[in-house]
Each structure stands twice: as C-alpha cells, then as structure tokens.
Amino acid sequence: MPYGKEFLRDHRVLFLFLVLAADIVVALIQPYRPMLWLAILAGIVLFYFIEYITHRFVLHGILRLILPKAYEGHVVHHQLPTELKYMLTPNVYNVPGYIVYWVIGYLGTRSALLTAGLIVGTSLAQLYYEWTHFVSHRPIVPRSAWGRWMKKYHLLHHYKNENYWFGVTNPSLDMVMGTNPKQDEVATVSSALKGETWQR
C-alpha cells in the first residue's frame, strides 16, 4: 500500500490520469461509433512501439541527440535506478507530447471521437508502462507470474547489460529485434552505482 500511494500521488501519474479522464469525457460526448474501440486498440499498440523505440534509440542509442536532456536523465536513472525522480516519464515530455499527439491525431482523423480514442488507449498503455517500471524498481513482488517475469526481465537491462532487454511491459519487440540474448551469452555492463542492488 505505501508504494501504491507513492505511485498514485506522483504528479506525472496524476497528469496521465487527467489526460485519460479528459479524453474519456471527449469520447463520451461524441455520437457513438464502433470505430472508437479500434482507435483505443490502435492507441495501445502505438504506445507499445513508442516504448521500445524511445527506450532503445532515444534513451540508449543513435537518436539521443534529438532529446539530450531525456538521454541525460536516463543515464542518471541507470546510475540510481531506485530514485523516483528519474523513474517515471517527466511531464516536461508528457505535456507537449500529448498536445502534439492530439493535434496530429485530429488532423489525421478529422474526428474528435477517434482522436480521443487513440489517446485513451495510449494513456492507458502509458499508465501500465509507468506502473510496471515503478514496480520493477521498488521492493514489490508482483502478484501475477507475468508481472514477476517482466520485473526480472527489466532488471536484466539494469543490472546485467544495458544494451539489451529494452521492453518494459512486453519482450516481443526485443525478440523481433534480437535484443533479448540469453543471460550467460553477454557480459555484465551496468552503470548502477555501488549500493544499488538487483531486487528480485
């Protein structure tokens, strides 16, 4: 419970709940169309790709020059993986990101309903991502076997080798992209500062 309260009271999480609630309201005041559910699903899938691409190529790779401050913050997250300040996506990226997303979504669909559906899906997926990442770095034992496995999977990225295991909520893109080797096939490459331990 203390960790749940810590998560739910964080201003970054509260912003995501605000985005989710606002877009649910926008969707509800529009004439209903079955395409809404497809838009929500598309938003979830889109975030899944954003998660992997951002983590691998912006926070660890060749696109780091696009967002140098995000890259620097992620370096600190690897040095201090249990520090909450560096654990969740900062609102300095969330706020403009969702504004731009809304504009592009509306220009692309010409529909407030479909744009709201996309953002409902994406914000739900991001909340799941933030919670999964938070749990990975707190002494919480997930209730499900999947949750326990994903926590161990993400901690491999931090404490075994930072050049692999980029998926936080799902390993499938790691499997497709070849970034999920067997643990014993790679050297230990971790920038976690002394005293930071692998929480199983």
MODELLER restraints for C-alpha pairs under 7 A, 6 or more apart:
rsr = mdl.restraints
at = mdl.atoms
rsr.add(forms.Gaussian(group=physical.xy_distance, feature=features.Distance(at['CA:8:A'], at['CA:14:A']), mean=6.81, stdev=0.5))
rsr.add(forms.Gaussian(group=physical.xy_distance, feature=features.Distance(at['CA:12:A'], at['CA:89:A']), mean=6.93, stdev=0.5))
rsr.add(forms.Gaussian(group=physical.xy_distance, feature=features.Distance(at['CA:12:A'], at['CA:90:A']), mean=6.36, stdev=0.5))
rsr.add(forms.Gaussian(group=physical.xy_distance, feature=features.Distance(at['CA:12:A'], at['CA:91:A']), mean=5.76, stdev=0.5))
rsr.add(forms.Gaussian(group=physical.xy_distance, feature=features.Distance(at['CA:16:A'], at['CA:123:A']), mean=6.19, stdev=0.5))
rsr.add(forms.Gaussian(group=physical.xy_distance, feature=features.Distance(at['CA:16:A'], at['CA:127:A']), mean=6.83, stdev=0.5))
rsr.add(forms.Gaussian(group=physical.xy_distance, feature=features.Distance(at['CA:19:A'], at['CA:123:A']), mean=6.98, stdev=0.5))
rsr.add(forms.Gaussian(group=physical.xy_distance, feature=features.Distance(at['CA:20:A'], at['CA:120:A']), mean=5.39, stdev=0.5))
rsr.add(forms.Gaussian(group=physical.xy_distance, feature=features.Distance(at['CA:20:A'], at['CA:123:A']), mean=5.82, stdev=0.5))
rsr.add(forms.Gaussian(group=physical.xy_distance, feature=features.Distance(at['CA:23:A'], at['CA:116:A']), mean=4.92, stdev=0.5))
rsr.add(forms.Gaussian(group=physical.xy_distance, feature=features.Distance(at['CA:23:A'], at['CA:119:A']), mean=6.75, stdev=0.5))
rsr.add(forms.Gaussian(group=physical.xy_distance, feature=features.Distance(at['CA:23:A'], at['CA:120:A']), mean=5.99, stdev=0.5))
rsr.add(forms.Gaussian(group=physical.xy_distance, feature=features.Distance(at['CA:24:A'], at['CA:116:A']), mean=6.95, stdev=0.5))
rsr.add(forms.Gaussian(group=physical.xy_distance, feature=features.Distance(at['CA:24:A'], at['CA:120:A']), mean=6.58, stdev=0.5))
rsr.add(forms.Gaussian(group=physical.xy_distance, feature=features.Distance(at['CA:26:A'], at['CA:113:A']), mean=6.87, stdev=0.5))
rsr.add(forms.Gaussian(group=physical.xy_distance, feature=features.Distance(at['CA:26:A'], at['CA:116:A']), mean=6.32, stdev=0.5))
rsr.add(forms.Gaussian(group=physical.xy_distance, feature=features.Distance(at['CA:27:A'], at['CA:113:A']), mean=4.98, stdev=0.5))
rsr.add(forms.Gaussian(group=physical.xy_distance, feature=features.Distance(at['CA:27:A'], at['CA:116:A']), mean=5.69, stdev=0.5))
rsr.add(forms.Gaussian(group=physical.xy_distance, feature=features.Distance(at['CA:27:A'], at['CA:117:A']), mean=6.63, stdev=0.5))
rsr.add(forms.Gaussian(group=physical.xy_distance, feature=features.Distance(at['CA:30:A'], at['CA:113:A']), mean=6.02, stdev=0.5))
rsr.add(forms.Gaussian(group=physical.xy_distance, feature=features.Distance(at['CA:36:A'], at['CA:113:A']), mean=6.78, stdev=0.5))
rsr.add(forms.Gaussian(group=physical.xy_distance, feature=features.Distance(at['CA:36:A'], at['CA:114:A']), mean=5.77, stdev=0.5))
rsr.add(forms.Gaussian(group=physical.xy_distance, feature=features.Distance(at['CA:36:A'], at['CA:117:A']), mean=5.61, stdev=0.5))
rsr.add(forms.Gaussian(group=physical.xy_distance, feature=features.Distance(at['CA:39:A'], at['CA:114:A']), mean=5.69, stdev=0.5))
rsr.add(forms.Gaussian(group=physical.xy_distance, feature=features.Distance(at['CA:39:A'], at['CA:117:A']), mean=5.00, stdev=0.5))
rsr.add(forms.Gaussian(group=physical.xy_distance, feature=features.Distance(at['CA:39:A'], at['CA:118:A']), mean=4.88, stdev=0.5))
rsr.add(forms.Gaussian(group=physical.xy_distance, feature=features.Distance(at['CA:40:A'], at['CA:117:A']), mean=4.61, stdev=0.5))
rsr.add(forms.Gaussian(group=physical.xy_distance, feature=features.Distance(at['CA:40:A'], at['CA:118:A']), mean=4.89, stdev=0.5))
rsr.add(forms.Gaussian(group=physical.xy_distance, feature=features.Distance(at['CA:40:A'], at['CA:120:A']), mean=6.02, stdev=0.5))
rsr.add(forms.Gaussian(group=physical.xy_distance, feature=features.Distance(at['CA:40:A'], at['CA:121:A']), mean=4.25, stdev=0.5))
rsr.add(forms.Gaussian(group=physical.xy_distance, feature=features.Distance(at['CA:41:A'], at['CA:121:A']), mean=6.01, stdev=0.5))
rsr.add(forms.Gaussian(group=physical.xy_distance, feature=features.Distance(at['CA:42:A'], at['CA:118:A']), mean=6.28, stdev=0.5))
rsr.add(forms.Gaussian(group=physical.xy_distance, feature=features.Distance(at['CA:43:A'], at['CA:118:A']), mean=4.24, stdev=0.5))
rsr.add(forms.Gaussian(group=physical.xy_distance, feature=features.Distance(at['CA:43:A'], at['CA:119:A']), mean=6.06, stdev=0.5))
rsr.add(forms.Gaussian(group=physical.xy_distance, feature=features.Distance(at['CA:43:A'], at['CA:121:A']), mean=4.29, stdev=0.5))
rsr.add(forms.Gaussian(group=physical.xy_distance, feature=features.Distance(at['CA:43:A'], at['CA:122:A']), mean=4.44, stdev=0.5))
rsr.add(forms.Gaussian(group=physical.xy_distance, feature=features.Distance(at['CA:44:A'], at['CA:121:A']), mean=4.58, stdev=0.5))
rsr.add(forms.Gaussian(group=physical.xy_distance, feature=features.Distance(at['CA:44:A'], at['CA:122:A']), mean=4.85, stdev=0.5))
rsr.add(forms.Gaussian(group=physical.xy_distance, feature=features.Distance(at['CA:44:A'], at['CA:125:A']), mean=5.37, stdev=0.5))
rsr.add(forms.Gaussian(group=physical.xy_distance, feature=features.Distance(at['CA:46:A'], at['CA:122:A']), mean=6.98, stdev=0.5))
rsr.add(forms.Gaussian(group=physical.xy_distance, feature=features.Distance(at['CA:47:A'], at['CA:122:A']), mean=5.43, stdev=0.5))
rsr.add(forms.Gaussian(group=physical.xy_distance, feature=features.Distance(at['CA:47:A'], at['CA:125:A']), mean=6.38, stdev=0.5))
rsr.add(forms.Gaussian(group=physical.xy_distance, feature=features.Distance(at['CA:47:A'], at['CA:126:A']), mean=6.92, stdev=0.5))
rsr.add(forms.Gaussian(group=physical.xy_distance, feature=features.Distance(at['CA:52:A'], at['CA:166:A']), mean=6.17, stdev=0.5))
rsr.add(forms.Gaussian(group=physical.xy_distance, feature=features.Distance(at['CA:52:A'], at['CA:167:A']), mean=5.76, stdev=0.5))
rsr.add(forms.Gaussian(group=physical.xy_distance, feature=features.Distance(at['CA:55:A'], at['CA:166:A']), mean=6.25, stdev=0.5))
rsr.add(forms.Gaussian(group=physical.xy_distance, feature=features.Distance(at['CA:56:A'], at['CA:166:A']), mean=6.04, stdev=0.5))
rsr.add(forms.Gaussian(group=physical.xy_distance, feature=features.Distance(at['CA:57:A'], at['CA:63:A']), mean=5.32, stdev=0.5))
rsr.add(forms.Gaussian(group=physical.xy_distance, feature=features.Distance(at['CA:57:A'], at['CA:64:A']), mean=6.83, stdev=0.5))
rsr.add(forms.Gaussian(group=physical.xy_distance, feature=features.Distance(at['CA:58:A'], at['CA:64:A']), mean=4.34, stdev=0.5))
rsr.add(forms.Gaussian(group=physical.xy_distance, feature=features.Distance(at['CA:58:A'], at['CA:71:A']), mean=6.77, stdev=0.5))
rsr.add(forms.Gaussian(group=physical.xy_distance, feature=features.Distance(at['CA:59:A'], at['CA:70:A']), mean=6.76, stdev=0.5))
rsr.add(forms.Gaussian(group=physical.xy_distance, feature=features.Distance(at['CA:59:A'], at['CA:71:A']), mean=4.72, stdev=0.5))
rsr.add(forms.Gaussian(group=physical.xy_distance, feature=features.Distance(at['CA:59:A'], at['CA:74:A']), mean=6.21, stdev=0.5))
rsr.add(forms.Gaussian(group=physical.xy_distance, feature=features.Distance(at['CA:64:A'], at['CA:71:A']), mean=5.77, stdev=0.5))
rsr.add(forms.Gaussian(group=physical.xy_distance, feature=features.Distance(at['CA:73:A'], at['CA:86:A']), mean=6.45, stdev=0.5))
rsr.add(forms.Gaussian(group=physical.xy_distance, feature=features.Distance(at['CA:76:A'], at['CA:86:A']), mean=6.97, stdev=0.5))
rsr.add(forms.Gaussian(group=physical.xy_distance, feature=features.Distance(at['CA:77:A'], at['CA:86:A']), mean=5.08, stdev=0.5))
rsr.add(forms.Gaussian(group=physical.xy_distance, feature=features.Distance(at['CA:77:A'], at['CA:87:A']), mean=6.37, stdev=0.5))
rsr.add(forms.Gaussian(group=physical.xy_distance, feature=features.Distance(at['CA:78:A'], at['CA:158:A']), mean=6.50, stdev=0.5))
rsr.add(forms.Gaussian(group=physical.xy_distance, feature=features.Distance(at['CA:78:A'], at['CA:191:A']), mean=5.97, stdev=0.5))
rsr.add(forms.Gaussian(group=physical.xy_distance, feature=features.Distance(at['CA:78:A'], at['CA:192:A']), mean=5.49, stdev=0.5))
rsr.add(forms.Gaussian(group=physical.xy_distance, feature=features.Distance(at['CA:79:A'], at['CA:191:A']), mean=5.33, stdev=0.5))
rsr.add(forms.Gaussian(group=physical.xy_distance, feature=features.Distance(at['CA:79:A'], at['CA:192:A']), mean=4.06, stdev=0.5))
rsr.add(forms.Gaussian(group=physical.xy_distance, feature=features.Distance(at['CA:79:A'], at['CA:193:A']), mean=5.13, stdev=0.5))
rsr.add(forms.Gaussian(group=physical.xy_distance, feature=features.Distance(at['CA:80:A'], at['CA:192:A']), mean=6.07, stdev=0.5))
rsr.add(forms.Gaussian(group=physical.xy_distance, feature=features.Distance(at['CA:80:A'], at['CA:193:A']), mean=6.46, stdev=0.5))
rsr.add(forms.Gaussian(group=physical.xy_distance, feature=features.Distance(at['CA:80:A'], at['CA:196:A']), mean=6.98, stdev=0.5))
rsr.add(forms.Gaussian(group=physical.xy_distance, feature=features.Distance(at['CA:81:A'], at['CA:87:A']), mean=6.94, stdev=0.5))
rsr.add(forms.Gaussian(group=physical.xy_distance, feature=features.Distance(at['CA:81:A'], at['CA:137:A']), mean=6.56, stdev=0.5))
rsr.add(forms.Gaussian(group=physical.xy_distance, feature=features.Distance(at['CA:81:A'], at['CA:192:A']), mean=6.94, stdev=0.5))
rsr.add(forms.Gaussian(group=physical.xy_distance, feature=features.Distance(at['CA:82:A'], at['CA:137:A']), mean=5.32, stdev=0.5))
rsr.add(forms.Gaussian(group=physical.xy_distance, feature=features.Distance(at['CA:82:A'], at['CA:138:A']), mean=6.79, stdev=0.5))
rsr.add(forms.Gaussian(group=physical.xy_distance, feature=features.Distance(at['CA:87:A'], at['CA:134:A']), mean=6.75, stdev=0.5))
rsr.add(forms.Gaussian(group=physical.xy_distance, feature=features.Distance(at['CA:88:A'], at['CA:130:A']), mean=6.11, stdev=0.5))
rsr.add(forms.Gaussian(group=physical.xy_distance, feature=features.Distance(at['CA:102:A'], at['CA:115:A']), mean=6.49, stdev=0.5))
rsr.add(forms.Gaussian(group=physical.xy_distance, feature=features.Distance(at['CA:105:A'], at['CA:115:A']), mean=5.18, stdev=0.5))
rsr.add(forms.Gaussian(group=physical.xy_distance, feature=features.Distance(at['CA:106:A'], at['CA:112:A']), mean=6.32, stdev=0.5))
rsr.add(forms.Gaussian(group=physical.xy_distance, feature=features.Distance(at['CA:106:A'], at['CA:115:A']), mean=5.52, stdev=0.5))
rsr.add(forms.Gaussian(group=physical.xy_distance, feature=features.Distance(at['CA:109:A'], at['CA:115:A']), mean=6.89, stdev=0.5))
rsr.add(forms.Gaussian(group=physical.xy_distance, feature=features.Distance(at['CA:129:A'], at['CA:168:A']), mean=6.88, stdev=0.5))
rsr.add(forms.Gaussian(group=physical.xy_distance, feature=features.Distance(at['CA:129:A'], at['CA:169:A']), mean=5.91, stdev=0.5))
rsr.add(forms.Gaussian(group=physical.xy_distance, feature=features.Distance(at['CA:132:A'], at['CA:169:A']), mean=6.47, stdev=0.5))
rsr.add(forms.Gaussian(group=physical.xy_distance, feature=features.Distance(at['CA:133:A'], at['CA:168:A']), mean=6.51, stdev=0.5))
rsr.add(forms.Gaussian(group=physical.xy_distance, feature=features.Distance(at['CA:136:A'], at['CA:151:A']), mean=4.78, stdev=0.5))
rsr.add(forms.Gaussian(group=physical.xy_distance, feature=features.Distance(at['CA:136:A'], at['CA:154:A']), mean=6.87, stdev=0.5))
rsr.add(forms.Gaussian(group=physical.xy_distance, feature=features.Distance(at['CA:136:A'], at['CA:155:A']), mean=6.92, stdev=0.5))
rsr.add(forms.Gaussian(group=physical.xy_distance, feature=features.Distance(at['CA:139:A'], at['CA:199:A']), mean=6.56, stdev=0.5))
rsr.add(forms.Gaussian(group=physical.xy_distance, feature=features.Distance(at['CA:141:A'], at['CA:148:A']), mean=6.70, stdev=0.5))
rsr.add(forms.Gaussian(group=physical.xy_distance, feature=features.Distance(at['CA:142:A'], at['CA:148:A']), mean=5.25, stdev=0.5))
rsr.add(forms.Gaussian(group=physical.xy_distance, feature=features.Distance(at['CA:150:A'], at['CA:168:A']), mean=6.97, stdev=0.5))
rsr.add(forms.Gaussian(group=physical.xy_distance, feature=features.Distance(at['CA:150:A'], at['CA:169:A']), mean=6.70, stdev=0.5))
rsr.add(forms.Gaussian(group=physical.xy_distance, feature=features.Distance(at['CA:152:A'], at['CA:200:A']), mean=6.46, stdev=0.5))
rsr.add(forms.Gaussian(group=physical.xy_distance, feature=features.Distance(at['CA:153:A'], at['CA:165:A']), mean=6.85, stdev=0.5))
rsr.add(forms.Gaussian(group=physical.xy_distance, feature=features.Distance(at['CA:154:A'], at['CA:165:A']), mean=6.57, stdev=0.5))
rsr.add(forms.Gaussian(group=physical.xy_distance, feature=features.Distance(at['CA:154:A'], at['CA:168:A']), mean=5.76, stdev=0.5))
rsr.add(forms.Gaussian(group=physical.xy_distance, feature=features.Distance(at['CA:155:A'], at['CA:198:A']), mean=6.75, stdev=0.5))
rsr.add(forms.Gaussian(group=physical.xy_distance, feature=features.Distance(at['CA:156:A'], at['CA:165:A']), mean=6.91, stdev=0.5))
rsr.add(forms.Gaussian(group=physical.xy_distance, feature=features.Distance(at['CA:157:A'], at['CA:164:A']), mean=5.89, stdev=0.5))
rsr.add(forms.Gaussian(group=physical.xy_distance, feature=features.Distance(at['CA:157:A'], at['CA:165:A']), mean=5.22, stdev=0.5))
rsr.add(forms.Gaussian(group=physical.xy_distance, feature=features.Distance(at['CA:157:A'], at['CA:166:A']), mean=6.78, stdev=0.5))
rsr.add(forms.Gaussian(group=physical.xy_distance, feature=features.Distance(at['CA:158:A'], at['CA:190:A']), mean=6.13, stdev=0.5))
rsr.add(forms.Gaussian(group=physical.xy_distance, feature=features.Distance(at['CA:159:A'], at['CA:190:A']), mean=5.31, stdev=0.5))
rsr.add(forms.Gaussian(group=physical.xy_distance, feature=features.Distance(at['CA:159:A'], at['CA:198:A']), mean=6.31, stdev=0.5))
rsr.add(forms.Gaussian(group=physical.xy_distance, feature=features.Distance(at['CA:160:A'], at['CA:188:A']), mean=4.73, stdev=0.5))
rsr.add(forms.Gaussian(group=physical.xy_distance, feature=features.Distance(at['CA:160:A'], at['CA:189:A']), mean=5.96, stdev=0.5))
rsr.add(forms.Gaussian(group=physical.xy_distance, feature=features.Distance(at['CA:160:A'], at['CA:190:A']), mean=6.20, stdev=0.5))
rsr.add(forms.Gaussian(group=physical.xy_distance, feature=features.Distance(at['CA:161:A'], at['CA:187:A']), mean=6.82, stdev=0.5))
rsr.add(forms.Gaussian(group=physical.xy_distance, feature=features.Distance(at['CA:161:A'], at['CA:188:A']), mean=5.19, stdev=0.5))
rsr.add(forms.Gaussian(group=physical.xy_distance, feature=features.Distance(at['CA:161:A'], at['CA:189:A']), mean=4.41, stdev=0.5))
rsr.add(forms.Gaussian(group=physical.xy_distance, feature=features.Distance(at['CA:161:A'], at['CA:190:A']), mean=5.75, stdev=0.5))
rsr.add(forms.Gaussian(group=physical.xy_distance, feature=features.Distance(at['CA:162:A'], at['CA:189:A']), mean=6.11, stdev=0.5))
rsr.add(forms.Gaussian(group=physical.xy_distance, feature=features.Distance(at['CA:162:A'], at['CA:190:A']), mean=6.07, stdev=0.5))
rsr.add(forms.Gaussian(group=physical.xy_distance, feature=features.Distance(at['CA:164:A'], at['CA:179:A']), mean=4.89, stdev=0.5))
rsr.add(forms.Gaussian(group=physical.xy_distance, feature=features.Distance(at['CA:164:A'], at['CA:180:A']), mean=5.96, stdev=0.5))
rsr.add(forms.Gaussian(group=physical.xy_distance, feature=features.Distance(at['CA:165:A'], at['CA:174:A']), mean=6.25, stdev=0.5))
rsr.add(forms.Gaussian(group=physical.xy_distance, feature=features.Distance(at['CA:165:A'], at['CA:179:A']), mean=5.77, stdev=0.5))
rsr.add(forms.Gaussian(group=physical.xy_distance, feature=features.Distance(at['CA:165:A'], at['CA:180:A']), mean=5.30, stdev=0.5))
rsr.add(forms.Gaussian(group=physical.xy_distance, feature=features.Distance(at['CA:166:A'], at['CA:174:A']), mean=6.60, stdev=0.5))
rsr.add(forms.Gaussian(group=physical.xy_distance, feature=features.Distance(at['CA:167:A'], at['CA:174:A']), mean=6.39, stdev=0.5))
rsr.add(forms.Gaussian(group=physical.xy_distance, feature=features.Distance(at['CA:174:A'], at['CA:180:A']), mean=5.37, stdev=0.5))
